[in-house]
Every structure is written in C-alpha cells, then in structure tokens.
C-alpha cells in the first residue's frame, strides 16, 4: 500500500513542468550512492577481507531502502511541492544519511577508509549545491563519526584497529576535502552566477527566472497562495537607441533595472527577459498590491529620467499584471501578463494594466502618497 500510494503521488505531479526530470535525476543520484556503497560492502564480505559477514550489510541495505522510502512518502504526503525541484538536501535526509553512514562505518572495521572515499560523492553534491558553511558542517560530522566508530570498535568490540593511524587518516581526509571543497564551491558559484545573471543589468536572465517561477507555482499549489507576475516593456526604446546610440540604450536599461530593484523586496524576483523587456515575480501579494509597487517605480522613473552626455532622456514603461496561482499554468500566466502589457501599449503607454483594473500613472499623486 505504501509503494502504491507513493507511485500515485509521483504521477499526481507529472502535469507540472520540469518535475519529472528533476525527480528522476535526484532519485537516480540517491540510489546510485546507496548501491555503490552496498556493492563495496558485499565485495569486501565475499572476498573475505571484511571483519563481518555479508548478513549485517544486507540488513543495513534494507534499512536504507526502508528509511529513504518512508522519508520520500512523508515528503510527498505533507510537503509535496516544497522541495520537489530543489537540489538542497533537507536536514532529515542528512540525519538519516549520517545514521546509515555510522552503521556502515562501524561494520567496515579496518576497511572503513572506503567509507570516507564513498562519502566524497555526497560531499561533492553539498559543495556544489549548498552553502560552504553547511557543507563543512556535514564534512566535520563525517570525520567525527569516522573517529567515534573507530574508538568504539577498538575499545568495546575488539576491532583490529590502530587509533593513531585512524586519526591521521581522518585529519588527512578532512584537510584535503576542505581544500577541494573550497575550490569546487567557489567555481560553482561563479559558473552559476554567469549562467543565471544578465551581464548588463545584473538581473536574473530568462532561464533562471523560469526556474523561480515554476518553483513558486509549486508552492502556490501546496499552500493555495498567490503571487503576481509583472511584464514590463520600455516605451519607445528603439527611438532612444536611434537618437542617442546603443550606449545610451544600455544606460537606460541599467537605470530601469536599478529603479525596479529599489522598489521590490528581497523575496521578489526580477529578470531581463530580452531586449527592453523585464519580467517580475512579486511573491505572496495580489495584483492590486503589485500595481502599487510598480506604479511607485514608474513614477520615480518618470521624475528622474536618465542623464547622458548632457542630455536628459525621458524614460517610461508599459506593464501588464496577472495573478499566479494554483488555478493557472505558468505558461498561461506569462501569456496573460504579456497580453496586458500590449494592451497598455495600445492604451497610450506609460501605464500599468491588469485584466480587471487599469492604473493610470500619476507621478505627482504617487510621490505625494509615498
């Protein structure tokens, strides 16, 4: 019954774009780690180089299957979309892994150095997908467990070990992996920044924004919450490029990005979708509240303009707003925001439009209200 329920919950989310590939990838990675460790254990037992027979290892493999299946079932039962597409290990997953690692490390006795080598699979995942601080915390726990199981086995179970040798092994492993992890984490952060950030405006690019929108949509399905998508397009941007040059156009894009970021929260997302078009995701607020935020940004942009080589360039934008909730798909929500943005263009530009309301920009009123 448990496995049937688990399969049903998997298929329940197959309609959500991108989740199947993520689930399959994460599941394959987790199973690969456990099976590699299991294979190493069985080989040591069959080659008669292990202190214990293969029976305790089989029980440990069974424990790992049962515990991971239960964790996955609980996750889909109570938090079905919270972390479904995330690459971050949750604390309960880490604790479960450390428990199994402790048992495995104890059973390997004088071959437990193999457990450190296999642990690098998990540590490499952590250093590339989590913070350096959390990765080092897990790394320290693994080394501590290695030394603790060595001491317990030597002191109470007559394991043929030399504690001095085990201590040197743990220290060497800790220092080596720390150095490798530091370089790996730094390189990953730099590559991810280059892959996710628009070089000119330093906003999210289209690919990175798509990921955040889909993740927020998954959360809205679970919590029945709403967020707001805002499609923004600069008015008469081609005329600015033709009159003042592309350097002026770039300066305008950077200035608009700065103004928009100033008015949204740290929990919101903003991207350059392409050319002079921007897409914002305002998390946890309705379209009416989102209009007030974007209207304040538009008012400030109208008031300041952009100074370029002694010229004051007037800048404005048209924006379309729509709601992102569990009742719509991400694609249809983006299309609706784009539709409302073009509606704003046809209505005279320099305005913000949603499906049900129209907000006419009034700089003086908005500035007075703020």
VENURLIN-V216481 format. One record per residue. PHI is phi in whole degrees, 0 to 359 (999 if undefined). PSI is psi in whole degrees, -180 to 180 (* if undefined). OMEGA is omega in whole degrees, 0 to 359 (NA if undefined). Layout:
PHI & PSI & OMEGA
PHI & PSI & OMEGA
This chain:
999 & -39 & 181
297 & -44 & 181
290 & -35 & 177
295 & -43 & 178
296 & -38 & 180
296 & -43 & 180
295 & -41 & 179
299 & -40 & 181
290 & -33 & 176
299 & -47 & 183
290 & -24 & 179
300 & -33 & 184
256 & 12 & 177
290 & -18 & 179
282 & -11 & 181
271 & 125 & 186
300 & 132 & 171
89 & -15 & 186
284 & -33 & 182
297 & -48 & 180
299 & -41 & 179
295 & -44 & 180
298 & -45 & 182
296 & -43 & 180
297 & -49 & 181
295 & -39 & 179
295 & -43 & 179
296 & -41 & 179
297 & -46 & 180
297 & -47 & 180
296 & -34 & 179
297 & -44 & 180
299 & -48 & 182
295 & -38 & 183
286 & -34 & 176
296 & -45 & 178
297 & -41 & 179
294 & -41 & 179
298 & -43 & 178
300 & -43 & 181
296 & -47 & 182
295 & -38 & 179
297 & -42 & 179
296 & -36 & 178
289 & -44 & 181
291 & -29 & 179
274 & 3 & 177
59 & 32 & 176
251 & -1 & 179
265 & 146 & 179
294 & -34 & 180
252 & 161 & 175
284 & -180 & 183
284 & -14 & 184
299 & -49 & 178
299 & -32 & 179
291 & -36 & 178
295 & -40 & 176
297 & -38 & 179
293 & -40 & 177
298 & -43 & 178
298 & -42 & 178
299 & -41 & 181
294 & -40 & 178
296 & -48 & 183
296 & -46 & 183
295 & -42 & 180
290 & -35 & 177
294 & -43 & 178
296 & -41 & 178
298 & -42 & 179
295 & -40 & 179
296 & -46 & 179
298 & -40 & 181
297 & -46 & 180
287 & -25 & 181
285 & -42 & 188
247 & -27 & 179
227 & 65 & 190
296 & -29 & 184
237 & 1 & 186
298 & -44 & 183
230 & 20 & 188
298 & -34 & 181
251 & 13 & 182
273 & 151 & 177
261 & 7 & 184
265 & 132 & 176
286 & 135 & 178
278 & 156 & 182
305 & -40 & 181
294 & -34 & 176
293 & -40 & 179
294 & -44 & 179
297 & -41 & 177
297 & -42 & 178
296 & -40 & 179
293 & -35 & 178
297 & -47 & 179
294 & -39 & 178
298 & -39 & 180
299 & -46 & 179
296 & -43 & 181
295 & -43 & 180
298 & -39 & 179
294 & -43 & 184
289 & -25 & 182
283 & -18 & 175
53 & -116 & 185
283 & -4 & 176
255 & 15 & 185
293 & -12 & 174
300 & -26 & 176
296 & -29 & 179
293 & -35 & 177
294 & -41 & 179
297 & -44 & 179
292 & -30 & 180
295 & -19 & 179
295 & -23 & 176
297 & -45 & 180
287 & -41 & 181
296 & -38 & 178
296 & -37 & 176
297 & -44 & 181
295 & -45 & 182
295 & -26 & 181
265 & -17 & 185
234 & -1 & 180
228 & 178 & 178
289 & 155 & 180
296 & -35 & 180
297 & -48 & 180
294 & -36 & 178
295 & -42 & 179
292 & -32 & 177
296 & -45 & 177
295 & -41 & 179
301 & -44 & 179
295 & -40 & 178
297 & -41 & 180
297 & -45 & 179
294 & -38 & 179
294 & -42 & 178
297 & -40 & 178
302 & -47 & 180
290 & -39 & 181
295 & -45 & 179
294 & -31 & 176
295 & -45 & 181
295 & -46 & 181
296 & -45 & 180
296 & -39 & 181
288 & -40 & 187
278 & -33 & 189
240 & -15 & 184
234 & 10 & 177
57 & 37 & 175
290 & 135 & 181
285 & 81 & 184
232 & 157 & 169
244 & 112 & 186
298 & -34 & 179
296 & -41 & 178
294 & -41 & 178
296 & -38 & 179
295 & -44 & 178
296 & -39 & 178
298 & -45 & 181
295 & -41 & 180
295 & -44 & 179
298 & -44 & 179
297 & -44 & 182
298 & -48 & 182
293 & -41 & 182
294 & -48 & 182
291 & -32 & 177
298 & -45 & 179
294 & -47 & 179
297 & -42 & 181
296 & -38 & 179
298 & -47 & 179
294 & -43 & 181
296 & -43 & 181
295 & -43 & 180
297 & -44 & 180
295 & -40 & 180
295 & -42 & 179
298 & -43 & 180
295 & -44 & 180
295 & -41 & 180
295 & -38 & 178
296 & -42 & 179
293 & -35 & 182
282 & -27 & 188
256 & -17 & 189
250 & 136 & 173
288 & 128 & 187
297 & -35 & 185
280 & -55 & 188
268 & -13 & 183
65 & 19 & 173
269 & 172 & 173
298 & 147 & 174
271 & -178 & 186
296 & -41 & 182
294 & -47 & 181
295 & -38 & 179
295 & -39 & 179
300 & -39 & 178
297 & -46 & 181
295 & -38 & 180
294 & -43 & 179
295 & -38 & 178
295 & -41 & 179
292 & -34 & 177
295 & -39 & 177
297 & -41 & 178
294 & -36 & 179
293 & -31 & 178
292 & -42 & 181
290 & -47 & 188
263 & -2 & 183
55 & 42 & 180
258 & 174 & 179
232 & 155 & 170
221 & 179 & 184
229 & 134 & 174
260 & 137 & 180
233 & 116 & 177
262 & 124 & 186
237 & 134 & 177
225 & 128 & 182
292 & 141 & 180
277 & 134 & 174
53 & 40 & 182
292 & -35 & 179
298 & -37 & 179
294 & -35 & 178
295 & -44 & 178
297 & -42 & 181
293 & -37 & 185
276 & -41 & 187
249 & -11 & 180
100 & 165 & 184
289 & -26 & 176
296 & -39 & 176
294 & -39 & 178
298 & -41 & 177
296 & -40 & 179
297 & -38 & 178
296 & -44 & 180
299 & -43 & 179
295 & -41 & 181
294 & -43 & 179
298 & -43 & 178
300 & -41 & 179
296 & -43 & 180
295 & -45 & 181
297 & -44 & 180
296 & -31 & 179
296 & -32 & 187
262 & -14 & 177
264 & 167 & 182
273 & 169 & 178
292 & -22 & 180
275 & -8 & 179
269 & 168 & 181
233 & 144 & 180
219 & 134 & 182
224 & 157 & 169
265 & 113 & 187
282 & -26 & 181
152 & 138 & 180
60 & -123 & 180
257 & 21 & 184
253 & 136 & 179
237 & 153 & 176
228 & 127 & 180
245 & 147 & 174
236 & 110 & 180
259 & 110 & 192
277 & 130 & 171
77 & 13 & 178
233 & 154 & 182
274 & 169 & 182
302 & -35 & 180
296 & -45 & 178
294 & -38 & 180
295 & -36 & 178
299 & -40 & 180
297 & -40 & 180
295 & -50 & 183
291 & -34 & 178
295 & -38 & 177
295 & -39 & 177
294 & -41 & 179
295 & -39 & 179
297 & -44 & 179
294 & -37 & 179
293 & -42 & 177
297 & -37 & 184
287 & -41 & 187
274 & -46 & 188
68 & -170 & 180
232 & 127 & 178
270 & 126 & 181
216 & 110 & 177
52 & 49 & 177
82 & 0 & 179
252 & 143 & 175
258 & 113 & 182
265 & 120 & 177
283 & 132 & 184
231 & 138 & 175
212 & 170 & 176
216 & 161 & 173
249 & 142 & 185
225 & 143 & 174
242 & 138 & 186
236 & 139 & 175
212 & 162 & 183
268 & 139 & 174
250 & 113 & 181
216 & -176 & 184
291 & -18 & 183
274 & -3 & 181
230 & 161 & 173
270 & 161 & 179
298 & -43 & 182
297 & -43 & 180
292 & -34 & 178
293 & -43 & 178
296 & -42 & 179
298 & -39 & 179
293 & -41 & 177
297 & -40 & 178
295 & -39 & 178
297 & -44 & 180
292 & -31 & 178
294 & -43 & 178
293 & -31 & 175
297 & -40 & 177
297 & -38 & 178
299 & -45 & 182
291 & -24 & 182
272 & 6 & 174
121 & 0 & 178
68 & 173 & 179
58 & 34 & 180
220 & 167 & 180
239 & 128 & 187
232 & 139 & 170
236 & -179 & 185
295 & -32 & 187
247 & -18 & 185
225 & 158 & 177
233 & 127 & 178
247 & 115 & 178
272 & 124 & 182
295 & 130 & 177
225 & 98 & 189
299 & -45 & 184
296 & -45 & 180
295 & -41 & 182
293 & -43 & 180
293 & -36 & 178
292 & -38 & 180
292 & -34 & 180
280 & * & NA
